[in-house]
């Protein structure tokens, strides 16, 4: 059986995480502006002719300030920024294990039944393991009696 480390994990955000958020938000806003301009020009009013109306409207300017940024440029920039920002957000995070868990084999002192439980390494250290090999009261899954199970072995 391979080594299995379980426990509480948190996501740690690495550098450039804010850049990814800014790019994703900028791309989303650009796409909203493109959709708003399409709505303003009436592209969505005729569903049967929508594709040709969208392709015809790609030449209109977004801001109208003479910058030369058309709806086509806005759509490309919006999609590119949204994809790049989302990729940065996904790739620049790391899972960090806060508590490491250990699989322990417990044994009932009455019926000698053995079963596995996962416990945190910090808990085992706090009870004095390996010097102390008995736990607080548990119910045995086989004989259903409250006992102080013995730790037969641990697998980290």
C-alpha positions as CSV (number, residue, x, y, z in Angstrom):
1,X,0.0,0.0,0.0
2,X,1.4,3.4,-1.0
3,X,1.9,6.3,1.3
4,X,-1.2,8.4,1.7
5,X,-1.1,11.9,3.2
6,X,-4.4,13.4,4.1
7,X,-5.4,16.4,6.1
8,X,-6.7,19.9,6.0
9,X,-5.4,21.7,2.9
10,X,-5.6,25.4,2.0
11,X,-4.9,27.2,-1.2
12,X,-2.0,29.5,-1.1
13,X,-1.9,32.2,-3.7
14,X,1.5,32.8,-5.2
15,X,2.9,35.9,-6.9
16,X,1.2,37.3,-10.0
17,X,-2.2,36.2,-8.6
18,X,-3.4,39.9,-8.6
19,X,-2.3,40.3,-12.2
20,X,-4.4,37.3,-13.2
21,X,-7.4,38.7,-11.4
22,X,-7.0,42.1,-13.1
23,X,-6.7,40.5,-16.5
24,X,-9.7,38.3,-16.0
25,X,-11.8,41.3,-14.8
26,X,-10.6,43.4,-17.7
27,X,-11.4,40.7,-20.2
28,X,-14.9,40.2,-18.7
29,X,-15.5,44.0,-18.8
30,X,-14.4,44.1,-22.5
31,X,-16.7,41.3,-23.4
32,X,-19.6,43.1,-21.6
33,X,-18.9,46.2,-23.6
34,X,-18.9,44.2,-26.8
35,X,-22.2,42.6,-25.9
36,X,-23.7,46.0,-24.8
37,X,-22.7,47.5,-28.2
38,X,-24.3,44.6,-30.0
39,X,-27.4,45.1,-28.0
40,X,-27.3,48.9,-28.7
41,X,-27.0,48.3,-32.5
42,X,-29.9,45.8,-32.5
43,X,-28.0,42.6,-33.3
44,X,-30.2,40.5,-31.0
45,X,-33.5,41.7,-32.4
46,X,-33.5,39.3,-35.4
47,X,-32.5,35.8,-34.3
48,X,-32.6,34.4,-37.8
49,X,-30.1,36.9,-39.1
50,X,-27.9,37.2,-35.9
51,X,-24.7,35.8,-37.3
52,X,-24.5,38.1,-40.3
53,X,-25.5,41.1,-38.1
54,X,-22.6,40.2,-35.7
55,X,-20.1,40.0,-38.6
56,X,-21.3,43.2,-40.0
57,X,-21.0,45.0,-36.7
58,X,-17.4,44.0,-36.1
59,X,-16.2,47.1,-38.0
60,X,-17.9,49.7,-35.7
61,X,-15.8,51.4,-33.1
62,X,-16.3,50.7,-29.4
63,X,-15.6,54.0,-27.9
64,X,-16.0,56.4,-30.8
65,X,-13.0,58.4,-29.9
66,X,-11.1,57.8,-33.1
67,X,-8.8,55.3,-31.5
68,X,-9.5,52.6,-34.1
69,X,-10.6,49.9,-31.6
70,X,-13.5,48.1,-33.2
71,X,-15.8,45.5,-31.8
72,X,-13.7,42.8,-33.4
73,X,-10.6,44.1,-31.5
74,X,-12.6,44.3,-28.3
75,X,-13.9,40.8,-28.6
76,X,-10.4,39.4,-29.3
77,X,-8.8,41.4,-26.5
78,X,-11.6,40.5,-24.1
79,X,-11.4,36.7,-24.8
80,X,-7.6,36.8,-24.7
81,X,-7.4,38.7,-21.4
82,X,-10.1,36.5,-19.9
83,X,-8.3,33.3,-20.8
84,X,-4.9,34.6,-19.8
85,X,-6.2,35.9,-16.5
86,X,-8.1,32.7,-15.7
87,X,-5.0,30.6,-16.5
88,X,-2.9,32.7,-14.2
89,X,-5.5,32.4,-11.4
90,X,-5.6,28.6,-11.8
91,X,-1.8,28.0,-12.2
92,X,-0.6,30.4,-9.6
93,X,-2.1,28.7,-6.5
94,X,-0.7,25.9,-4.5
95,X,-2.3,23.4,-2.2
96,X,-0.6,23.4,1.2
97,X,-1.3,20.6,3.8
98,X,-1.9,22.2,7.2
99,X,-2.4,19.0,9.2
100,X,-0.9,15.7,8.3
101,X,-3.0,12.7,8.9
102,X,-1.8,9.2,9.7
103,X,-3.7,5.9,9.2
104,X,-3.7,3.9,12.5
105,X,-4.6,0.3,13.1
106,X,-6.7,0.1,16.3
107,X,-7.4,-3.1,18.3
108,X,-10.2,-3.9,20.7
109,X,-8.7,-5.3,24.0
110,X,-11.9,-7.5,24.5
111,X,-12.6,-9.1,21.1
112,X,-9.2,-8.4,19.4
113,X,-11.0,-6.9,16.4
114,X,-8.8,-4.6,14.4
115,X,-9.9,-1.6,12.3
116,X,-8.3,1.5,10.7
117,X,-8.9,5.1,11.5
118,X,-7.3,8.3,10.3
119,X,-5.9,10.6,13.0
120,X,-3.8,13.7,12.8
121,X,-0.1,13.5,13.6
122,X,-0.5,16.3,16.1
123,X,-3.1,14.4,18.1
124,X,-0.9,11.3,18.3
125,X,2.0,13.4,19.6
126,X,-0.3,15.2,22.1
127,X,-1.4,11.9,23.7
128,X,2.2,10.7,24.0
129,X,2.4,8.2,21.2
130,X,4.5,5.9,20.9
131,X,5.0,5.7,24.7
132,X,1.2,5.7,25.2
133,X,-0.6,3.2,23.0
134,X,-4.2,3.5,24.2
135,X,-6.7,6.0,23.1
136,X,-9.7,7.6,24.8
137,X,-13.0,5.7,24.9
138,X,-14.3,4.5,21.5
139,X,-17.0,2.0,20.5
140,X,-15.7,-1.2,19.0
141,X,-17.3,-1.7,15.6
142,X,-17.6,-5.5,16.1
143,X,-18.6,-6.0,19.8
144,X,-20.2,-2.5,20.2
145,X,-18.7,-2.0,23.7
146,X,-17.0,1.2,24.9
147,X,-13.4,0.4,25.2
148,X,-10.0,2.1,25.2
149,X,-8.6,0.7,21.9
150,X,-4.9,0.0,21.6
151,X,-2.8,1.3,18.7
152,X,-1.5,-1.7,16.9
153,X,0.5,0.2,14.3
154,X,0.5,3.5,12.3
155,X,1.1,4.1,8.7
156,X,2.2,7.7,7.7
